[in-house]
């Protein structure tokens, strides 16, 4: 009698039977899905935090992703010895990943605020998180094959399909669910808790009969400890964040929030004159001081309203301080304010120190506030305005640099008449001269006649603007005040005449215009402001 020793195909040799095999496989793939979502969320949290704190989003994203992908490869190799005890090894990896990933934002924020070692800390955290994520794949593959034998190609296809779908869900959940509901710090802690629960509990349930009781108890105890740490930090997160954030600001913080777009901080103290000093910071950059903001906003607004001003468009300026100056003209009939972040205009309407400063400008019936990206909004805009005032933050990120590009100013032409005037804040001709003159060169390249001028704002230092008009680039507009201008605290005709004269060390430089494909202004800004 002979025995048939022909091997059965791998995918027809289940190690458990029928419904049990399908149920276990489903639960394990569910764990793959959840862990993939958590892993991508950690990556996004680290890149977003770096963009908020450092401002160089391209560099932050490149460093985080490259370090993590490299570490994932190391993690896959390092997991080989764990394959003999894949269930316990996977549970340990997920517990460690939940702890490190959940605490990652807090660790990096503390490193930035107190220790001033953000970049080294970011590399270390990214490497550890990537190492643990990389260790997941070979262990999960081993566990899937243990439930039901498959050919390698089929097993890889099943696992990566679920993994990529989980990454999609995690990627969408981060900006649309986690950030609005929990913020960065607490959002990472929530993801860590989900990661620990899904990764450890599911595996312990599926493979509970293959582990000794002492191992199961040890893993459950470890998971409980991880969840306890994450829960404790969650409860203390607000106090920790307030203490760490205060280290970054000289004056007491009276309001702070992180939105999907930026980090908003308002401080309040007494100036040397005894007057209240309210300061607004976006992503750590000073936007105004209430002691001298009138100098900046008078210089930004009134030269641009020296001609026809029945309809005015303000791009940026969600604090409504430029809007306050515009509304001082009785012949202004309508104003459209376009600002990306609804949280900023909400504060301008409701936060008492801001309301006092902007004189409830957003409640004026002549005003329409729109929350949109200015670049996108201009692409769909159809109506025209007599004057446009542009009050964007300095172009220190890629998303802001596009608002200082030739393409942006070409789009702006869609909402202008031949008689319109445009006024652009351009940064400091003294501290960042290449940035300033690049903005002027960019506006000129887009087909505008441009006149630069500069004033002194004590909280900023020397600050520059550009008055531009579409059309004939040989006849530049002259900054002046109209006869019907309201009484001003800083500007008068003689100050404006002097403002167009630049001393030798602040005169035009040989710089490139900035475009979407060649954002020169971003390069100049990063180089010139890195020491300040």
Secondary structure, DSSP 4 states (H G I P E B T S, - for coil): -----PPPPGGG-BSS-HHHHHHHHHHHHHHHHHHHHHHHHHHHHHHHHHHHHT--HHHHHHHHHHHHHHHHHHHHHHTGGGGGGHHHHHHHHHHHHHHHHHHHHHHHHHIIIII--HHHHHHHHHHHHHHHHHHHHHHHHHHHHHHB---HHHHHHHHHHHHHHHHHHHHHHIIIIIHHHHHHHHHHHHHHHHHHIIIIIHHHHHTGGGS-HHHHHHHHHHHHHHHHHHHHHHHHHHHHHHHHHHTT-SSPEEEEEE-SS-EEEEEEEE-TTSSEEEEEEETTEEEEETTTHHHHHHHHHGGGGSS--SEEEEEE-TTSHHHHHHTT-TT--EEEEEES-HHHHHHHHH-HHHHHHHTTGGGSTTEEEEES-HHHHHHH----EEEEEEEPPPS-SHHHHGGGSHHHHHHHGGGEEEEEEEEEEEE-TTTSHHHHHHHHHHHHHTTEEEEEEEEEETTTEEEEEEEEEES-TTS-------TTPPP-SS--HHHHHHHT---GGGS----PPP-SSS-HHHHHHHHHHTT-
